[in-house]
């Protein structure tokens, strides 16, 4: 029987993760399956326990569980503790350990697209688990100022960052980089956008963690007004490779990451 892995989330029909992990396992000559596990919030604890009992080797975690799932870990890596969210679980014989590989994936995305955050003013749309890895990376790389945009700014710790509501977004005078860490604009809601074009024009770079569709309305508008843009596909592949490194206890080269990224573009974006 081959090992099995999977993705834990609430709505996963849009996910490219199964094909990414299939390609990684093929390139490593490892027999294994990667499945999607759509879970309702009230079943999160039972589902994790079930995966453990069934012998799951590892799982990724996506919206909306990257923070909540930390409550069920026996151990959490230092980088995940510092970030405050996990996206990767290692199932051991008698324990679960949580990691965060989003940090690594986001960093490689910026490098691939020639985006430098040093001394930059960055606006982060969304305050969920993915945003925590993004913000940690920007801080570590010398970002000058970070502003969070939240639907519920009153629930946020304003001692650490400036936090504004989406209603106040238009009042931003200028910024360097804006990063969409929300699912707004994700397939199938292609007409949704977290920011209007007039506000977007105050920036010079727009990054969207969404990868399906290739160009969200947010990125399409950014492209139209001449911004440097990047979607979340490379981040997805890079974090997946980093997860497999944990599960397989072996290094995966950047060449393999690039090969899978190029293959995915051919497979998914040429349909």
Order of alpha helices (4+ residues) and beta strands (2+ residues): beta-alpha-beta-alpha-beta-beta-alpha-beta-beta-alpha-beta-alpha-beta-beta-beta-alpha-beta-alpha-beta-alpha-alpha
